[in-house]
Amino acid sequence: MRPMTVPPAGLVHDPDTTHEFTMQFTSTPRGARLARRLVSHRLHGWGHPYDSAANETMTLIAAELVANAVRHGHVPGRDFHLRLAASPARLRIDVTDARTEKRPAKGTRLDSGGAESGRGLVLVEALAADWGVSPRSAAPGKTVWAVVDLP
């Protein structure tokens, strides 16, 4: 993985961003499903067709991040936020939830012991050019972000 100069979510707006989508979702499985579908739909509208590698990769990353926000980042009465941004060179997704507990760091291999869960961030690490976790600046919580480079 090569180092990237991607700022933590919400701190700096990338001047090369050509498209941006933000939305708040309920921290429920239904909210996660809607977020995943809207990511794919927005990317398609921005010129990354549903069956393109960029759309499929970002939709899979979105699915993992929003599922984590619902399963591990849920605080009763609080929603999660999604931001999707596109520039000519890359796609970026930020998922912000209200829970502040530390999450596994990059490079951490989760030992799921054969379980059907516990591999989401390993998958994100494999698919993304870079990813990370940033503290939320305006309120308690964190933002998990991922970047995919475009060909």
MARBA-3410 file (N, C-alpha, C, O; in Angstrom, 1 decimal):
151
0.8,-1.2,0.0,0.0,0.0,0.0,0.9,1.2,0.0,1.8,1.4,0.8 ~ 0.6,2.1,-0.9,1.5,3.3,-1.0,0.9,4.4,-0.1,-0.4,4.5,0.1 ~ 1.7,5.3,0.5,1.2,6.3,1.4,0.3,7.3,0.6,0.6,7.6,-0.6 ~ -0.7,7.8,1.2,-1.6,8.7,0.5,-1.6,10.0,1.3,-1.4,10.0,2.5 ~ -2.0,11.1,0.6,-2.1,12.4,1.3,-3.6,12.7,1.5,-4.0,13.8,1.1
-4.4,11.8,1.9,-5.8,11.9,2.1,-6.0,12.5,3.5,-5.7,11.8,4.5 ~ -6.6,13.6,3.7,-6.9,14.2,5.0,-8.0,13.4,5.7,-8.8,12.8,5.1 ~ -7.9,13.4,7.1,-9.0,12.8,7.8,-10.4,13.4,7.4,-10.4,14.6,7.0 ~ -11.4,12.7,7.5,-12.7,13.1,7.1,-13.1,14.4,7.7,-13.0,14.6,8.9 ~ -13.7,15.3,6.9,-14.3,16.5,7.4,-13.3,17.6,7.7,-13.7,18.7,8.0
-12.0,17.4,7.6,-11.0,18.4,7.9,-10.7,19.3,6.8,-10.6,20.5,6.9 ~ -10.6,18.7,5.6,-10.2,19.5,4.4,-11.0,19.0,3.2,-11.2,17.8,3.0 ~ -11.6,20.0,2.5,-12.3,19.6,1.3,-11.3,19.5,0.1,-10.6,20.4,-0.1 ~ -11.3,18.4,-0.6,-10.4,18.2,-1.7,-10.9,19.1,-2.9,-12.0,18.9,-3.3 ~ -10.0,20.0,-3.3,-10.4,20.9,-4.4,-10.7,20.1,-5.7,-11.3,20.7,-6.6
-10.2,18.9,-5.9,-10.4,18.2,-7.1,-11.7,17.4,-7.1,-12.1,16.7,-8.1 ~ -12.5,17.5,-6.0,-13.8,16.7,-5.9,-14.7,17.3,-7.0,-15.0,18.4,-7.0 ~ -15.2,16.3,-7.8,-16.2,16.7,-8.9,-17.6,16.4,-8.5,-18.5,17.0,-9.0 ~ -17.8,15.4,-7.6,-19.1,15.0,-7.1,-19.0,14.7,-5.6,-18.0,14.2,-5.1 ~ -20.1,15.0,-4.9,-20.2,14.7,-3.5,-21.6,14.4,-3.1,-22.5,15.1,-3.6
-21.8,13.4,-2.3,-23.1,13.0,-1.8,-22.9,12.7,-0.3,-22.0,12.0,0.1 ~ -23.8,13.4,0.5,-23.8,13.1,1.9,-25.3,12.9,2.4,-26.2,13.4,1.8 ~ -25.4,12.0,3.3,-26.7,11.7,3.8,-26.6,11.0,5.2,-25.6,10.4,5.5 ~ -27.7,11.2,6.0,-27.8,10.6,7.3,-28.7,9.4,7.2,-29.7,9.5,6.5 ~ -28.4,8.3,7.9,-29.2,7.1,7.8,-29.5,6.6,9.2,-28.7,6.8,10.2
-30.6,5.9,9.4,-30.9,5.3,10.7,-29.9,4.2,10.9,-29.5,3.5,10.0 ~ -29.5,4.0,12.2,-28.5,2.9,12.5,-29.3,1.6,12.7,-29.4,1.0,13.7 ~ -29.8,1.1,11.5,-30.6,-0.1,11.5,-30.1,-0.9,10.2,-29.5,-0.3,9.3 ~ -30.4,-2.2,10.2,-30.1,-2.9,8.9,-30.7,-2.3,7.7,-30.1,-2.3,6.6 ~ -31.9,-1.7,7.8,-32.6,-1.1,6.7,-31.8,0.2,6.3,-31.6,0.4,5.1
-31.3,1.0,7.2,-30.5,2.1,6.9,-29.2,1.7,6.2,-28.8,2.4,5.3 ~ -28.6,0.7,6.7,-27.3,0.2,6.0,-27.6,-0.3,4.6,-26.8,0.0,3.7 ~ -28.7,-1.0,4.4,-29.0,-1.4,3.1,-29.3,-0.3,2.1,-28.9,-0.3,1.0 ~ -30.0,0.7,2.6,-30.3,1.9,1.8,-29.0,2.7,1.5,-28.8,3.1,0.3 ~ -28.1,2.8,2.4,-26.8,3.5,2.2,-26.0,2.8,1.1,-25.5,3.4,0.2
-26.0,1.5,1.2,-25.2,0.7,0.2,-25.8,0.9,-1.2,-25.1,1.1,-2.2 ~ -27.1,0.8,-1.3,-27.8,1.0,-2.6,-27.6,2.4,-3.1,-27.4,2.6,-4.3 ~ -27.7,3.4,-2.3,-27.5,4.8,-2.8,-26.0,5.0,-3.2,-25.8,5.8,-4.2 ~ -25.1,4.4,-2.6,-23.7,4.5,-3.0,-23.6,4.0,-4.5,-23.0,4.7,-5.3 ~ -24.1,2.8,-4.7,-24.0,2.2,-6.0,-24.8,3.1,-7.0,-24.3,3.3,-8.2
-25.9,3.6,-6.7,-26.8,4.4,-7.5,-26.0,5.7,-7.9,-26.0,6.2,-9.0 ~ -25.5,6.4,-6.9,-24.8,7.7,-7.1,-23.5,7.4,-8.0,-23.3,8.2,-8.9 ~ -22.8,6.4,-7.8,-21.6,6.1,-8.6,-22.0,5.9,-10.0,-21.4,6.4,-11.0 ~ -23.1,5.2,-10.2,-23.6,4.9,-11.6,-24.0,6.3,-12.2,-23.6,6.5,-13.4 ~ -24.6,7.1,-11.5,-25.0,8.5,-12.0,-23.8,9.3,-12.3,-23.8,10.2,-13.2
-22.7,9.1,-11.6,-21.5,9.9,-11.8,-20.5,9.3,-12.9,-19.4,9.7,-13.1 ~ -21.0,8.2,-13.6,-20.2,7.7,-14.7,-19.5,6.4,-14.4,-18.7,6.0,-15.2 ~ -19.8,5.8,-13.3,-19.2,4.5,-12.9,-20.3,3.5,-12.9,-21.0,3.3,-11.9 ~ -20.6,2.8,-14.1,-21.7,1.9,-14.2,-21.8,0.9,-13.1,-20.8,0.5,-12.5 ~ -23.0,0.4,-12.9,-23.2,-0.6,-11.8,-22.2,-1.8,-11.9,-21.8,-2.3,-10.9
-21.9,-2.3,-13.1,-21.1,-3.4,-13.3,-19.6,-3.1,-13.4,-18.8,-4.0,-13.8 ~ -19.2,-1.8,-13.2,-17.8,-1.5,-13.3,-17.1,-1.9,-12.0,-17.7,-2.0,-11.0 ~ -15.8,-2.0,-12.1,-14.9,-2.4,-11.0,-15.0,-1.3,-9.9,-15.1,-1.7,-8.7 ~ -15.0,-0.1,-10.3,-15.0,1.0,-9.3,-16.3,1.0,-8.5,-16.3,1.1,-7.3 ~ -17.5,0.8,-9.2,-18.8,0.7,-8.5,-18.8,-0.5,-7.6,-19.3,-0.4,-6.4
-18.5,-1.6,-8.1,-18.6,-2.8,-7.3,-17.6,-2.8,-6.1,-18.0,-3.2,-5.0 ~ -16.4,-2.2,-6.3,-15.5,-2.1,-5.2,-16.0,-1.2,-4.1,-16.0,-1.5,-2.9 ~ -16.4,0.0,-4.5,-16.9,1.0,-3.5,-18.2,0.5,-2.9,-18.4,0.8,-1.7 ~ -19.1,-0.1,-3.6,-20.3,-0.6,-3.0,-20.0,-1.7,-1.9,-20.6,-1.7,-0.9 ~ -19.0,-2.6,-2.2,-18.6,-3.6,-1.2,-18.0,-2.9,0.0,-18.3,-3.3,1.1
-17.1,-1.9,-0.2,-16.5,-1.2,0.9,-17.6,-0.5,1.7,-17.6,-0.5,3.0 ~ -18.5,0.1,1.0,-19.6,0.8,1.7,-20.4,-0.2,2.5,-20.8,0.1,3.7 ~ -20.7,-1.3,2.0,-21.5,-2.3,2.7,-20.8,-2.7,4.0,-21.4,-2.8,5.1 ~ -19.5,-2.9,4.0,-18.7,-3.3,5.2,-18.7,-2.1,6.2,-18.9,-2.4,7.4 ~ -18.5,-0.9,5.7,-18.4,0.2,6.7,-19.7,0.5,7.3,-19.8,0.8,8.5
-20.8,0.5,6.5,-22.1,0.9,7.1,-22.6,-0.3,8.0,-23.3,0.0,9.0 ~ -22.3,-1.5,7.6,-22.6,-2.6,8.5,-21.9,-2.5,9.9,-22.5,-2.8,10.9 ~ -20.7,-2.1,9.8,-19.9,-1.9,11.1,-20.5,-0.7,11.9,-20.6,-0.8,13.1 ~ -20.9,0.3,11.2,-21.5,1.5,11.9,-22.8,1.1,12.6,-23.1,1.5,13.7 ~ -23.6,0.2,12.0,-24.9,-0.3,12.5,-24.6,-1.3,13.7,-25.2,-1.2,14.7
-23.7,-2.2,13.4,-23.5,-3.3,14.4,-22.6,-2.9,15.5,-22.9,-3.2,16.7 ~ -21.5,-2.1,15.3,-20.6,-1.8,16.4,-20.6,-0.3,16.8,-20.2,0.0,17.9 ~ -21.1,0.5,15.9,-21.1,2.0,16.2,-22.4,2.5,16.6,-22.5,3.8,16.8 ~ -23.4,1.7,16.8,-24.7,2.2,17.1,-24.8,2.7,18.5,-24.4,2.0,19.5 ~ -25.4,3.9,18.7,-25.7,4.4,19.9,-27.2,4.7,19.8,-27.7,5.4,18.9
-28.1,4.2,20.8,-29.5,4.4,20.7,-29.8,5.9,20.4,-29.3,6.8,21.1 ~ -30.7,6.1,19.5,-31.2,7.5,19.2,-30.2,8.3,18.2,-30.5,9.4,17.9 ~ -29.1,7.7,17.8,-28.2,8.3,17.0,-28.1,7.6,15.6,-28.1,6.4,15.5 ~ -28.0,8.4,14.6,-27.9,7.9,13.2,-26.4,7.8,12.8,-25.5,8.3,13.5 ~ -26.1,7.2,11.6,-24.8,7.3,11.1,-24.8,8.2,9.8,-25.9,8.3,9.2
-23.7,8.8,9.5,-23.6,9.6,8.3,-22.7,9.0,7.3,-21.7,8.4,7.6 ~ -23.0,9.2,6.0,-22.2,8.7,4.9,-21.9,9.9,4.0,-22.7,10.7,3.7 ~ -20.6,9.9,3.6,-20.2,10.9,2.6,-19.5,10.2,1.5,-18.6,9.4,1.8 ~ -19.8,10.4,0.3,-19.2,9.8,-0.9,-18.7,10.9,-1.7,-19.4,11.8,-2.1 ~ -17.4,10.9,-2.1,-16.9,11.9,-3.0,-16.1,11.3,-4.1,-15.5,10.2,-4.0
-16.2,11.9,-5.3,-15.5,11.5,-6.5,-14.6,12.6,-7.1,-15.1,13.7,-7.1 ~ -13.4,12.2,-7.5,-12.6,13.1,-8.2,-12.1,12.3,-9.4,-12.4,11.1,-9.5 ~ -11.4,13.0,-10.4,-11.0,12.2,-11.6,-10.0,11.1,-11.2,-9.9,10.1,-11.9 ~ -9.3,11.2,-10.1,-8.3,10.2,-9.7,-8.8,9.2,-8.7,-8.2,8.1,-8.6 ~ -9.8,9.5,-7.9,-10.1,8.6,-6.8,-11.6,8.7,-6.3,-12.2,9.8,-6.6
-12.0,7.7,-5.6,-13.3,7.7,-4.9,-13.0,7.6,-3.4,-12.1,6.9,-3.0 ~ -13.8,8.3,-2.6,-13.6,8.3,-1.2,-15.0,8.1,-0.5,-16.0,8.7,-0.9 ~ -15.0,7.3,0.5,-16.2,7.1,1.3,-15.8,7.4,2.8,-14.8,6.9,3.3 ~ -16.7,8.1,3.5,-16.6,8.3,4.9,-17.9,7.9,5.6,-18.9,8.3,5.2 ~ -17.7,7.1,6.6,-18.9,6.6,7.4,-18.6,7.0,8.9,-17.7,6.6,9.5
-19.5,7.9,9.4,-19.4,8.4,10.7,-20.5,7.9,11.6,-21.7,7.9,11.3 ~ -20.1,7.4,12.8,-21.0,6.9,13.8,-20.7,7.6,15.1,-19.8,8.4,15.2 ~ -21.5,7.4,16.1,-21.5,8.1,17.4,-20.7,7.3,18.5,-20.5,7.9,19.6 ~ -20.2,6.2,18.2,-19.4,5.4,19.2,-17.9,5.8,19.1,-17.4,5.9,18.0 ~ -17.3,5.9,20.3,-15.9,6.3,20.3,-14.9,5.2,20.6,-13.7,5.5,20.6
-15.3,4.0,20.9,-14.4,3.0,21.2,-13.4,2.8,20.0,-13.7,3.1,18.9 ~ -12.2,2.4,20.4,-11.1,2.2,19.4,-11.5,1.0,18.5,-12.0,0.0,19.0 ~ -11.2,1.1,17.3,-11.3,0.1,16.3,-10.0,-0.5,15.9,-9.0,0.2,16.2 ~ -9.9,-1.6,15.3,-8.6,-2.2,14.9,-7.9,-1.2,13.9,-8.6,-0.6,13.1 ~ -6.6,-1.2,14.1,-5.8,-0.3,13.2,-5.5,-1.0,11.9,-5.7,-2.2,11.8
-5.0,-0.2,10.9,-4.6,-0.7,9.7,-3.5,-1.8,9.9,-2.7,-1.6,10.8 ~ -3.6,-2.8,9.1,-2.6,-3.9,9.2,-2.9,-4.9,10.2,-2.3,-6.0,10.3 ~ -4.0,-4.7,11.0,-4.4,-5.7,12.0,-5.1,-6.8,11.3,-6.1,-6.5,10.6 ~ -4.7,-8.0,11.5,-5.4,-9.1,10.9,-6.3,-9.7,12.0,-5.8,-10.1,13.1 ~ -7.6,-9.7,11.8,-8.5,-10.2,12.8,-8.6,-11.7,12.7,-8.8,-12.2,11.6
-8.5,-12.3,13.8,-8.6,-13.8,13.9,-10.0,-14.1,14.2,-10.5,-14.0,15.3 ~ -10.8,-14.5,13.2,-12.2,-14.8,13.3,-12.4,-16.2,13.7,-13.6,-16.6,14.0 ~ -11.4,-17.0,13.8,-11.5,-18.4,14.2,-12.5,-19.2,13.4,-13.2,-20.1,13.9 ~ -12.6,-18.8,12.1,-13.5,-19.5,11.2,-14.9,-19.0,11.3,-15.8,-19.5,10.6 ~ -15.1,-17.9,12.1,-16.5,-17.4,12.2,-16.9,-16.7,10.9,-16.0,-16.4,10.0
-18.2,-16.5,10.7,-18.7,-15.9,9.5,-18.6,-14.4,9.5,-18.9,-13.7,8.6 ~ -18.2,-13.8,10.6,-18.0,-12.4,10.7,-16.6,-12.0,11.3,-15.9,-12.9,11.6 ~ -16.3,-10.7,11.3,-15.0,-10.3,11.8,-13.9,-10.1,10.8,-12.8,-9.8,11.1 ~ -14.3,-10.1,9.5,-13.3,-9.9,8.4,-13.5,-8.7,7.6,-12.8,-8.4,6.7 ~ -14.5,-7.8,8.0,-14.9,-6.7,7.2,-13.8,-5.7,7.0,-13.6,-5.3,5.8
-13.0,-5.3,8.0,-12.0,-4.3,7.8,-10.8,-4.9,7.1,-10.0,-4.2,6.4 ~ -10.6,-6.2,7.2,-9.5,-6.9,6.4,-9.9,-6.8,4.9,-9.0,-6.6,4.1 ~ -11.2,-7.0,4.6,-11.7,-6.9,3.3,-11.5,-5.4,2.8,-11.1,-5.2,1.6 ~ -11.8,-4.5,3.6,-11.7,-3.0,3.2,-10.2,-2.8,2.9,-9.9,-2.1,1.9 ~ -9.3,-3.3,3.8,-7.9,-3.1,3.6,-7.4,-3.7,2.3,-6.5,-3.1,1.6
-7.9,-4.8,1.9,-7.5,-5.5,0.7,-8.0,-4.7,-0.6,-7.4,-4.7,-1.6 ~ -9.2,-4.1,-0.5,-9.8,-3.5,-1.6,-9.4,-2.0,-1.8,-9.3,-1.5,-2.9 ~ -9.2,-1.3,-0.7,-8.9,0.1,-0.8,-7.5,0.4,-1.0,-6.6,-0.3,-0.6 ~ -7.2,1.6,-1.6,-5.8,2.0,-1.7,-5.3,2.5,-0.4,-4.1,2.4,-0.1 ~ -6.2,3.0,0.4,-5.9,3.5,1.8,-7.2,3.6,2.6,-8.3,3.7,2.0
-7.1,3.5,3.9,-8.3,3.6,4.8,-7.8,4.0,6.1,-6.6,3.8,6.4 ~ -8.7,4.4,7.0,-8.3,4.8,8.3,-9.5,5.2,9.2,-10.6,5.2,8.7 ~ -9.2,5.5,10.4,-10.2,5.9,11.4,-9.8,7.3,11.9,-8.6,7.5,12.3 ~ -10.7,8.2,11.9,-10.4,9.6,12.4,-11.5,9.9,13.5,-12.6,9.5,13.4 ~ -11.0,10.6,14.5,-12.0,11.0,15.5,-13.0,12.0,14.9,-12.6,12.8,14.1
-14.2,12.0,15.4,-15.2,13.0,15.0,-14.9,14.3,15.6,-14.7,14.3,16.9 ~ -14.9,15.4,14.9,-14.5,16.7,15.5,-15.6,17.4,16.2,-15.4,18.0,17.3 ~ -16.8,17.3,15.7,-17.9,18.2,16.3,-18.7,17.5,17.4,-19.4,18.1,18.2 ~ -18.6,16.2,17.5,-19.3,15.4,18.5,-18.6,14.1,18.8,-17.7,13.7,18.1 ~ -19.1,13.4,19.8,-18.4,12.1,20.1,-18.6,11.1,18.9,-19.7,11.2,18.2
-17.7,10.3,18.7,-17.8,9.3,17.6,-16.5,9.3,16.8,-15.5,9.8,17.1 ~ -16.6,8.6,15.6,-15.5,8.4,14.8,-15.9,8.3,13.3,-17.1,8.1,13.0 ~ -15.0,8.6,12.4,-15.3,8.4,11.0,-14.3,7.4,10.5,-13.1,7.5,10.6 ~ -14.8,6.3,9.8,-14.0,5.3,9.1,-14.1,5.7,7.6,-15.2,5.8,7.1 ~ -12.9,5.9,7.0,-12.9,6.3,5.6,-12.1,5.3,4.8,-11.2,4.6,5.3
-12.3,5.3,3.5,-11.6,4.5,2.6,-11.5,5.2,1.2,-12.4,5.9,0.8 ~ -10.4,5.0,0.5,-10.2,5.6,-0.8,-9.8,4.5,-1.8,-9.1,3.5,-1.5 ~ -10.4,4.6,-3.0,-10.1,3.7,-4.1,-9.6,4.6,-5.2,-10.3,5.5,-5.7 ~ -8.4,4.2,-5.7,-7.9,4.9,-6.9,-8.6,4.5,-8.2,-8.9,3.3,-8.3 ~ -8.8,5.4,-9.1,-9.4,5.1,-10.3,-8.3,4.9,-11.4,-7.2,5.5,-11.3
-8.5,4.0,-12.3,-7.5,3.7,-13.4,-7.4,4.9,-14.3,-6.6,4.9,-15.2
END
